[in-house]
Amino acid sequence: MSIYGLTRAFTPQSIAIVGASPKPKTLGGAVYANAIAAGFAGRIDPVNPNYGEIGGRRCVASLDGLDAVPDLVVIATPAATVPAIVETAAQRGSGTAIVLSAGLGHGEGSLAERMHAPARARGLRIIGPNCLGVIAPHAALNASFAAVMPERGALAVISQSGAIAAAMAEWGMRHDIGFSAIVSLGDQLDVDVGDLLDYFALDPATQAILLYVESVKESRKFMSAARAAARVKPVVVIKSGRHDEGKRAAATHTGALAGSDAVYDAAFRRAGLLRVQDMAELFAAARTLAHYRGIEGNRLAILTNGGGFGVLAVDSLVDQGYRPAGLSDEATARLDAAMPPIWSRANPVDIIGDADAQRYIDALSALIDDPQNDAIVVLNVQTALASSLDTAKAVSEFVVRQRSRNVKTKPVLTSWLGAPAEIEAVFRTAHVPHFATEIEAVRGFAHLARRGDLLKSLMARPAAAPDDFKGDEAAVRAIVDAARGDNRDWLDPFETGAVLRAYGIPTIPLRKAADPDAAAQAAHDLLADGCPVAVKILSRDIQHKSDVDGVRLNLTSEADIRKAAQTVIANARRIKPDARIEGVFLQPMILRPRARELIAGLARDPIFGAVIVFGHGGVAVEIVKDKAIALPPLDEHGAQELIGRTRIARLLEAYRNVPAARRDEVARVLVRLSQLAADIPEILEVDLNPLLADEQGVVALDARISIDVAPNAAGRPRHAHFAIRPYPKEWERRLDLRDGRTVAVRPVRPEDEPLYEDFFRRVTPEDMRLRFFGLVKDIGHAFIAKLTQIDYGRSIALLALDESGALIGVVRLHADPDHRTGEYAILLRSDQKGHGLGYALMLLIIEYAQKEGLSRIHGQVLRDNATMLTMCRELGFSVEEDRDDPGLVAVSLDLATTRTAPS
């Protein structure tokens, strides 16, 4: 349900606390006392049949006893009583119930399911059960049993652990860092991480989101919400259960863990989330993000009065993957003029141990103005030669003055080593991030820099044109269906080779032989070419040939091949007598001595579905453990990024007398695997090991493919196994226009940025004004990337292309997080108006919205856009005054009463 009803959870007008008690050490007593103490301005009603009043407020026996419907119902009663209370709240029309109670169980027939059914039917949102509650300082709301009420601020905390949520509240109080909200999710019966990511992404009071995750239930919903949130504000995530021992411990805690941590890491990376490994790092991120949202670069200047302190900071910076910034000539000249002659004249900027407040300010001013850096860490070691307190005050005042100019200023982070409470208070009062050590300060900078790096990666313009290769889906479908008909969950080597070739992945040709004599005969041509031959057992019941000693290599004569075939067949029959032996197959031995052995493939994660694996291959793959994982769909840019995350990537480059391997061909294999996974969802695993790569290209020496033989596998939704919805090629169409032309229509792709550049050059300023409601000053990469890089799970942009491939029109639709309604927009190239293109595109987007299950599409149109308003009326849109802007008209189409547009 996403954000539906959540406004009443975080900004309610009235609260009812069921189970409220005057006893402070009870659950109901604690949450009631917290709610009163927070200073909530609205109505708070205690509900408990055992009391007539609590704390001077009238107490009623049940929700039915209230004379008004509470927006928010907080439940702190025994588990057995909760379903009936929730049903009453739903019947009365409350918006949200926070269920603190534990012990409601899970699954069909449980108290939790009995509670959820009436709530779901009437649209009552449930947070919990078994949770700490909700704190929303901006609304003076404390509907929790946390020990403290934090100050209002700009950080939202979403936690699957009540203990972590409580710890964040207490840490914020100690460090004067406030929050827009703190939410403990508990068992996530209804409201989950994805819902809250959507809510806080749109919340103007939230500047950054801190996320504690134990497990994800609905991966596609989570990924869609996380990708949307990370594009508009920083999202920092910490996940428990990174190691097997931690998983066993976490399995007994709230929320069951499933799936590999490496897959979670890939999911977080793909979504643009900033992952931290421990609570100390989370606190450091929180301290930084409470003041700064991020930076565009990653160049750090370090200012210090102690050289060793600065060098340690540089070491920490390099450990984080960054390098110190340079100093411009102008900054160096300013520092030469203001510093002692023995200052370092390099970064770290060491201004010597006797540096006083003025020297710090002179140096800091020069660094602030220096375009060679993006952020500054200021370090101080207390000495008897200058007052560290005076310096702290001067630096804080300087930063406050910079901030007051209302211009974008560089982040300044501080660390006064061994600082007493008095100095910490100076920085805290000025809202200047202060860290106990230089390592923590540098780590705080790294969080800002990584946030910028993630944004750049998310918005990167693909370097290559899209791979328009289309696999032979029908051929692979026939192979898979035949194997499923035989109830075989592994394809044989010949089927595997055919599947790979159908998707353009180079393989070694195979030859089949039923017996040793046939093997010798089949090898004749191979031997004539001077190529050694491998003989392997052929049996659909034997997947690991080495388990039955079923492989012989480097055979160079027909006699050797005949003998090898006899031996492997005999071995297989002896070791696995029940196996159906079809004979052997022959492979030419590939002699590419400078080739790198890689592994590439597909796997199926229980949480995130299909994943792509790449790394160092060969027989030692499990020992080397050099691999990276990515979530499909994967394009060329994503494939290259995946390769770059492995150590083997460096060996793909040229070294000594070894030419560089064709990294582009390796990336193409990964893209083709992604296409295969999207087209044939019954394929569970693909294992290419080794995949050889050298200057000649790539070739898969050995491959295995497993498929899903479950009876219902073929009937599942086409892309249910993808956590990220892939390119919707089913919306590739051809449209006949009323002027007799036929145009191609397809969904937008990230690689379409050049099409948009040409398109916008041929749209008049007036048409741009009508589309974007004003002058668009900068039509650059950042602007166009927002139009081409979309989440197909929530948005679509359908491009109309003429016979030359030029973009001549685009219609787009963005669904709300609840996937109930969508907002449309349309723009035609100015020379294409009046030919029926706009009308045809509108019919198509209406059809799309209907097939997506939306109930309504809407838009805003400038009052003077007569052409658009006329078309909306012809299509059946209602046209009304916009209540918020007299220059706009609101248009809306009820899809339930609209005929389905023709395909």
N, C-alpha and C positions, 0 to 999 in steps of 0.2 A: 504493500500500500504506500510505501515511501513516505512523503512528508504530509500526507493527508492527516489533518487533525492535530499535528504536533504543535501548532501555535498555541493551542490551549494547554499544552503541557509546560511550555516555557514562559508564557505570558498570560496566565489565567487571571480572570477577574474574581474568581471565588474558588475556595478549596474546602473539601470535606475530608476529614481524617477519621477513617473507620478503624476502631480499636484504640482511639485516643485514651490516654490514661493520666491521672494525676501522679502516678508513680514514676519517678524519673529514670529508674533503672530497668524499665520495661521497654520493649520495642515501641509500643504505642505512646508511651510517655516521652521517650526521647525524641521521636519525630514531631510530636505535638509541641514540645518545648522549643525545638529548633524552629518550627514554623512561626511561632509567636515571637521568638527572640529576633528573627531576621527582619522584622518590621514590615511584613507584607501589608500593602495598603488595602487590599481587598478583604472580602469576607472569609473568615476561617470558621468552619463548623465542626466541633467534635461530635463523633458518632459512637456511642457505646451504650448498650441497654443497662449497664450497671451503675450509671451515674446520671444525675439530673443536671449537674453543671460541673465544668472543669475550669479552674482558673478564672472564675467569674463569667464564663461564657456558657450559655445554655447548651446542654448536651442532649441529643435526641437518640432514640433507641435504634433507628435505622435510617437509611437514606430516604425512605418514603416519608419520614417525619419532617423533612426539610421543606420550607415554603418556597424555595428557589432551587433551580438545577445547578449544581456545582460544575464548573468547567473541568476541574481536576479532582479526582478521587484518589486518596492515598489509603492503601489497605495494609493494616498491620494486625491481622487476626489469625487464629489457627487455620491451618490449611483446609480443613474440611468445610469451613464456613465461606471460603473465598468465592467459589463458583456462584453461589446465590447472591452475594454482594455485587459481583461484577454484572450479573444479569440485571439486577435492579438498576445499577448505574447506566447500563446500556439502554434499558427501557425508558429511563427518565431523560436520556439525551445528553449525558456528560460526554466530554470530548476525549479524555484520557484517564486511564487508571494506572497508578504506580503500585505494583504489588510487591511489597517488601517481604511478605511471608514466604517461607521455604517449605519443602516437603510435598509439593503438588504432583511430583512424578513427571513422567514423560510418556508420550505415545497414546495410542487408542485406548479409551476407557479410563484414562488417568484423570485426576482432578484438574490438571492443567488443560486437557482437551475439553473437559466439561465447562471450564471457565472461558475458553477461547471461542467456542462455538457461538454463544449468544452475542459476544462482543463483536465478532467478525460480521455477523448478520446485520448488526445495527451501526457499524462504523466506529465503535469505541476502540481507541488505540490502547494497547497494554504495554507498559514498560516493566520488565521483570518476567516472571516472579523471581524470588530469591535474589534481590538486589539491594544495594545501599540506598538507592533513591536518586533524586534529581536536585541539583543546586543551580539556581539561575540568579546570580547576584544583581544583574540589571533590573530584575523584577522583584528584588528583595524576597526571593523564594528559596526556602530551604526545606524541601520535602524529602529529607533524608535523616539517617541517624548518625551522620558524621560528627566528629567531635568539635569541629570548628566551622565557622561561616566565613569563607574567603571574601576578599574585596572584589569589587567589580573590575573587570579588565577585558582583554581582547583575545584570550586563549580559551578555546573550548576543549574539554577533555571527554573523550568517549572511551569507556573502559569496560572490558568483559570481566574485570575483577573488582569487587567492592573495596578490597584492601588497597589496590593501586589507586582507585579514585580517592579514597580517604587520605592516602599518603600525599597525593598531589595537592589536595586542599590544605593540609598542614604545612607542606613545603612552601606553598604560595604565601601563607600567613607569615612564615619566618622571613621570607625574602621580599615582602611587599610587592608581590606579583599577583595581579588579579585575574579573574576568569569571567568569560561571558557565560559559561555553563560548565558543570561537571555532571556527567551522566554515568551511572552504573547500570549496565544492561541486564545482568543476571542471566537467566536461562533463555532470553531472546525469543520468547514464545511468539511475539508479534514484532515489535520495534526492534530492529537490528542495526548493525554497524552501517549498512548501506543507507538506511533511512536517515540516520543522523548525519552521515556525510553530506547527503543531499540538503538537509535542513541547514546545517552550519555553513555550507558553501554559499547559501543565499542570505545568511544572517549578516546584516551590516555591522552588528556589534562584535563579530568574530573576525579576528585578523589572521589567526593560525589555528590549526586543529592538531591536537595531540591524541594519539590513538594507541590503546593497549589491546592487543589481539591475542586470543588463544586459539581460535578456530574461526573459519568462515563457513557459513551454511549454504548460501546461495551465491555461487562464485560469479555468475554473470551480473547479477544485481550489484554485488560488491564492486566488481571491476568497473562497471558503468558509472557508479556513484563516485568511486575513488578517482577515476580519470577526470570526471567533471570537476570535482573539488580541487584537485591538484593543479588544475590550469588557472584557477583564480586565487588561490591562497596556499601557503605552505601546509602540508600535511605530514607530520612526523609520526612514524609507527614503530612500536617495539612489540616483538612477538616472543612469547615464552615457548618452551619446548623445542629449542634449536637442536638439542642432542637427545639421543634415545633415552638417557636417564631422566632428563627433564620431561620427556613425553610421558614416561610412566608416572611421574609425580603429578603432572598436569592433568592426566586422565581422571584423577580423583577429585579435581577441582571443578569449579563451575565451567561448564562447556567442555565437551569432548573434543580432543584433538585428532585430526586426521590429516594425512598427506605429508609429503616430504617438505622439510624446511627449505630446501633448495628451490622447490616449486613456489613456495610462498615468496621467497626472495625474488624470483623471476616475476611473479605477479606484482609485487610492490614496485619493482623497477619499471615494469611496463606501464603501470598506472601513474608513475611520477611521484610516488611517495618516498619520503626521506627516511630510510630505516636506521635506527640506532640499536645498539646491542645490549645496553644495560640502563638501569635507572639513573645512574650518574650522568650518562650521556643524554638521557631524556631531559633531566633537569637542566643541563647545559643548553640544550636546544630551546627549552622553554624560556630560559633567562634571556637568550638572544632574541628569539622570535617575539617575545613580549614587547620588544622595542623596535625591531627592524623586520621587515617582511622578506628581504632578500637583496641580493646585489646582482648586477648584470655581468660582472667579471669575477676573477678569482685571484687578483693580485693584492697581496697583503704587505703593508708597510709596518715595521715594528720599531717603536720608539722606546728607548730604555736608558736608564742611568747606570746599568751594569752590563758589561760586555758578555759575561758568561750566561747571565739570565737571557740575553737576546739570542745567543747561540743555541741555547736549549729550546727557545721558542722556534727557531728555524728548523731544528731537528724534528720537532713535533709537527711543524708545517709540512715538511717533506714526508713524514710518516703518513700524513693525511692525503698525500698525493698532489701537493701543490708546491710552488716555488715562490720565494720572496720576490716582491716587486722591485723594479729598478728605480733609480732616481733620475728625474729629468735634469737637464742642465740648469734650468731656471730654479728648481728646488735646491739643487746643490749650491748654486750661487747664493741664494737666500740663507741657507744654513751656514755657508762659509762666513757670511757677514755677521751672523748672530751667535755662532758657537765658538768655543775655544778652538785653537788651532789643532788640537789633538782629537777632535771628534772623529768618528769612524770613517766619514766620507763614503759610506755605503749603507746598505740595508742589511742587518739592523742598524738603525740610526742610534749609535751610542753617544750620548751627550755628556758622559763622564759623571763620576760619582758625586761631585759637588753641585750637580744641577739643581737650581732652585725653581720656583714656580714660574718665573718669567721666562727662563730658558726653555722649560717645557712648552709654554704657550707659543714662544717664537718657533720652536721646532714643529709643534703640532699644526700651527697655522701654515707653515710651508708645505707640510705633507697633505693637509686638507686641500690645498690649491693645486697639488701636483697631479696631473692627469695620468701619471704612470702607475698609480695605485687605485684600488677600489674600496679598501677598508684599512683601518688602522688599529693595531693593538698597542696600547700604552702600558708599559711596565715600570714599576718603581720598586727599588730596594731601599729600605730605610737606612739612613746614615746620620751621623752626628753633624754633618756639614750643611744639611738643608732640611726643612720641615716637610715631611711626607704629607702631613695633614694640610698644610697650606697648598701644596702642589695638587692634592686631590680636590680641594675646593676650587682652585683655578681651572683645572681641567674640566671639572663638572660645569662650572659657569660658562666656559668656552663652548662646550657641547650644547648647553641649553641655548646660548645665543645663536649658534648655528641652526638649531632646530626652529627657533622662533622666526627665522627669516622666511619660513613657509616655502622653502625651496628644497629640492631633493638633496640631502646631504649624505656624506659617506658615513657608514657605521663606524663608531668608535667604541672599542671594547677595552676594558681595563683590568689590570691585576696588580695590586699592591701586595707584595709577598709578605705574609705574616701580619697583614693589616689588622689593627685593633678594631673593635666594634664602632668606635667613633668615626673611623675612615669609611668603613662599610656603610654607615648611616649616611654619609655625605653623598656617596654614589647612589644609594637607594632613593634618597629624597629627590635627587636630580633625574632619576630614571635613566641612569647610565649603567649599562651592564658591567658588573664587577665579578671577577672570578678569583678563587683562592690561589690558583697557580697559573703559570704561563701556559701549561699544557691545556688546562681547561679553557683558557681564553682563546687559544688557537683553535681548539675544537669547536668553540662557539662560532668563530669565523668560518670554519669548514662547513658548518651546517648552512650558513648563508650562501657560501660558494656552491655547495652541492645542490641547493635549491635552484640556483641559477643554472647550473649545469643540466639539471633534470629538465628545466623548462626549455632550454636550448635543444635538448635531445627530443623532447616531445614536439617541438615546433620546427625541427630541422627540415630543410627542403631536401627531398631525395635527390641524390646526385645523378641517378640514372633514370632513363625512361622506363616506364613499367614493362615488366616481362609479360608480353601479350601471348606467350605460349599457352595453349590450351591442351591439357592432357586428353587422351582418348578415354573419356569417362565410360563410354558404352562398353569398350573392350574390357576394362577392368571390372566393371559391374558384372559382366558375364562370367569372368573368372571367379569372382567372389561368390556370386550366387551359386555357381556349380559346387564350390567347396562347402558352402553352407548346406547345400542339398545333400552332400555326403556326410554332413555333421563333422567336418574337419576344421579344427581351429588353427591349423597351420597350413600355409600354402607350400606346395612342393617347390624345389629349386627352379623348375621350368616355368611354373606359374609366377613365382616371385620375379624372375627375370623379365617375363612378359609385362608384369605390372610396372616395373621400373622403367622399361623401355617406353611404355605408353605415356610416361610422364617425363621423358627426356633425360633420364638418369643413366649414364653410361654403365654398362655391365659387361662381364665376360661371357662370350657365347658358350653354350653347353651342348654336349652331345650325349645322347642316351644310348645305353647298351644293355640288353636283357641278360647277357651271359659273358663269360671271359672271351670267347672267340669273337663275339660281336664288338667287344671293347677294343680288341686288337685291330679289327677291321676299321672301326670308327676313328682310330687314332692315326691311320695311315697319312692323311693329308696334313695333320698337325705336325707329325714327325718330319714329313717331307720339307716343311718350312723351317726345320731346325729348332722347333719350339718344344721344350720339355712339357710333359703332360702330368696333370693331377687326376687321380682316380678316387672317387668318393662313393660311398654306399647310397643307394637311392631307395628310400622307404618313407612313406608318409607317417609311419609310426615311430620314426627315429629322427628327432630334431637335432640333438647334439651328437654329431657323427663321431667325435672323439670318444664319447662314452662307450662305444662299441668297437673302438680301434678300427674305424671305418674310413680312414684317409691314408692315401699314399701319394707322395709328392716327388717331383723332379725325375719322372720316368722318361727314358730316352729311346726305348726300343719296343717293338710290338711284343716281344717275349716278356719283357719286364711288365708291360701293361696287362698282358694276359694273366701273369702270375699274381699281380697286385689285385686284379678283379677277383680271382679265385680266393685270395686271402681275405679281403674285406667282406665278401659275401659269407664266407665260412665263419669269420669272427662275429658278424651280426647274428647269424643263425644260432651260434653257440651262446652268445651273451644275452640275446633277446629273442628267444625261440618263438614267441607269439607275434613278432613283427612280420608284416607283409612286405617281403622283399621284391622290389620291381627290377632289380639289377643294380647297375652302377651308372654314374654319369662322369663324363670326362671334361676337363677344363684345361685350356692352354695355360701354362705358367707364365705370368707376366714378369718380365725382367726389367724393372725400372729402379735401378739402384739408388737414385737420388730422390726418389719419391718419399713424401712424408706419409706415415700411416695415421689416418684420422678415423674417427667414429662419427657417424651422423645417423639420426633416426627419429622415430616417433615413439612416444610412450603415452600411457593413459593414467592420469592422476585421479584419485577418487574424489577430490574436491574441485580442482580446476580443469579437469578433463584432459583434452589432448595437449601435449607439450612436445617441444622440439629439443633434441639433445645434440650437442656438438662437443668434440674434444679430441684428445690424444687417443688414438686407437691402437689396435694390435692386441697381442696376447696378454700384455701387461696392463690392460686398460683399468682393471680394478685396483692395481697397485699404484699406478701413476696418479690416478684420481685427478686428472686435469680435464674437467668438463664444465660446460655452462648450459643453462636451460633457458628457454624462452617460450612464451605463450604465443601460439598462432592466433590470427593470421600474421604471416611474416612477409615483408617486402624486402627489396634489396638493401635498403638502409638498415632495417632491423636485423637482417642476416649478417651484414658486415659488423654490426655492433655486437652480435652474439659471438662471432668468431673472435673479435678483439678482446673479449673477456677471458680468453684462455691463454695459457702459457705457450701452447703450441703455435699460436698466431705469430709469434716472433720467428719461429722456424720456417714459416711460409715465405718470409722475406729472403732475399739473396744473402749468402754468406760464403766467404772464401771463394772456391770455384764452383759453388752450387747455385744455379740460377733460381730466381724466385719462382715459387709455385703459382699457379693460376688461382689466386684467391677469389677472383670474380666467378670462376667456375665452381668453386666450393660454395660460395654464397648462393649461386643459382640452384645447386642441389638442395640447399635448405629451403629456398623458396618453393621449389617443386614438391618437396615433402609437405610443405604447408598446404599447397594446392590439393595434393592427394588426400590429406586428412580432411579438408573441407568437402571434397567431392564424394568421398567414399567413407561415410562415418562408421561403417562396420569394421574398418581396419583399426585394430587396437594398437599394434606395435609394428614398427619397421626398424630393423637393425642392419645398418651398413657398416661392417667392421671386418677387415679394414677398408676404408675408402682411401685409395691412393691419390695423392695430389703432387704434381710436379709442373715443370714448364710446359709439358704437353697438354695438361688438362687434368681431369679426374676420371677415375673408374672404380666401381665397386667390385672388389674381389670376392666378397662373400656377403650374402644378404639373407635375411629371414623376415617373414611377414606373418603375423598372427591376426586372426579375425574373430569377430564376435559371432558365435553360433546360437546365441539365445533366440528363442522363437520370435520375440517381439523386437529384435534389434533393427530389422528393416523398417518397422513402422514408427520408429521414434522421429521426433522433429529433426529436420535435416542437420541443423547445426547445434543441437542440444549439447554436444560434447565439446563445444568451444565456449570458453569463459568470455571471450570477446567476439562479438558477432562479426563474421567475415564479410568481405565485399559481396553485396547482394546481386549476383550476376543475373538472377531471375528477373531483375528490372531493366535489363537491356532490351530495348524495343526499337521499332521503327514507326514513326508517326507520319501519316498522310495529312498534308496541310490543304487548306481550301484553295490555295493558288496552284495546286497540282504537284508541288514538290514533296519529296519524302526525306525526312531527316532522321538521323540516328539519335537515340536517347540512351543514356547510361548513367549509373550513379557516379558521383565524383570520386576521385582517387587523390591521394596525397601528391602524386606526380603531376597533377593537372595545373600546378602553379603557372607555368608558362602560358597555358591557354587563357587563364584569367588576365595575365598581364596584357596580352593582345586584345582581349575582350574589353577591358576597361578603357583602353585607348580609343575604342570605337563606340563608347557610350557618352552622350553629351552631358555637360554639367547639369542641365535641367533634369535629364532622366536620372542622374545620380542623386540629385536632390529629392526627387519623388520617391526613390527607393530607400535612401538612407536618412531622409528627413533633414538634410543639411549638407553643407560642404564637406567633402572628404578630402582632407589636406594631404595625407600620406598614404598612397596606395602602394605600400611596400610589402616586404616578405611577411612581417608580423600580421598585417591586415589580411593578406590573402591566405596565409596559413590557417587562420580561423575559419575560412570558408572551405578549404580543401581537406583539412584534417579533422574529420568528424567521427563521432561514435555512432556506428550504424544501428546500435541498439536503441538510440534515442532520436537520431536525426537522419535525414536523407537530403541529398541535393541531386537533382536529376538534370544532367547537362544535355542540351540539344546541340548537335554538331552537324555542320553542313558537309557536303560531299568532299571538301578538302580537309576535313577534320577540325575546322575552326569552331570555336565556341560562339554560338549565336543567341543563346538564351539559357536561363537556369531558373528552376523553381525549387524551393527548399521547404522543408517542414521540420520543426523541432518539437518533439513531444515533451510534455511536462514530466517530472519525475514519477508521477503516479501513472503515467501512460494512459491518461484518460482523454486529454485534449492536446492539440498541437497548434503551434503558431506558424503560419505560412509566410513566404515572401517570394517575389518573382521579379526578375529583371531580364529584359531583352536588349540585345544590341540595337542601337537606335535605328539602324537601317533595316531592321527586321520587323518593325512594328507594322500592323495593318495587314498581315498575311495569314492570320489565324494561328500563329505559333503560340502566343500567350494563352489563348483559349484551350488549345490542345494540351499544353503543359498543366493548366489548372485542372482539366479533367483527369489527367494522369495522377496528379498529387492527391486528388480526392479519392481515386481508386486505391492508391497506396494507403491513405489514412484508414479507409474502410477495412482493407485486408489486415492492417495492423491492429484492428479492434478499437480504434479511437472512437469516441462518441461525438466529438465536435472538433472542427478546426476554426481558427479565428485569426484575425490580423488587424493591423492599424493602417489606415490609408489617409494621406494628406487630403484635406477637404477640397483642394483644387486639382486633385488627380481624377479628373472626370472619366477618363478612359477606364481606369481600374474600377471605379465605383459602378460604372455601367456594366462591366463584365461580371462583377460580383452579383449584381441584381439578376442578370441573365442566368447565372449559375444557381440562384436560389438562396444566396446569402442574405441574412438580415443586415440592415444598415442602420446604425444608431449613432447618436451623438456620443463622443468620448467624454466621459464625466470629468476626466482629469485635465484634458487639453482641448480647448475650443478649436484648435487648428487641425485636429485629427477626427477621423470617423472610425468607429469600431464596426468591423464586419465579422459575421459569424455564420457558420453553416452546421446545422444539426445533421449528422451523418446517419442517424437512425431513420430519418424520414426522407433521406435523399436516395434517389435511384443509384445503383452501382454504375460507375462510369464504365464505358466499354473498354475492353482490353485492347 
